[in-house]
């Protein structure tokens, strides 16, 4: 990516926005911290679907959720289904390393807003969030 593109992406400021990242892998969390760290968004963290639901219950002003599919306890599909029951307008972006046949379609049927695959490209991540936040 050229320097001008990187600088343009870094100008995305989401001050006043609240993003919940639901991810159980430490290296992925480190990536999200680096990628979202300069956006000025308030970032909340959950390591599984159960924690995500608890955090969402305590924070009814979440603007967007980055939801991993494959996690222990409650997976991303189940958590997304529960979140959608409580908030029809919440933006949920599914993220997964395992692009199995039908996962995108299943995500969309659950009412998820978008879908991105790992390894997550920084430009694509920012663009995907930007169009929904």
Buried (B, 14 or more C-beta within 10 A) or exposed (E): EEEEEEEEBEEBEBEEBBBBBBBBBEEBBEBBEEBBEEBEBBBBBBBBBBBBBEBBEEEEEBBBBBBBBBBEEBBBBBBBBBBBEEEEEBBBBBBBEEEEEEBBEBBEEBBBBBBBBBEBBBEEBBBBBEEEB
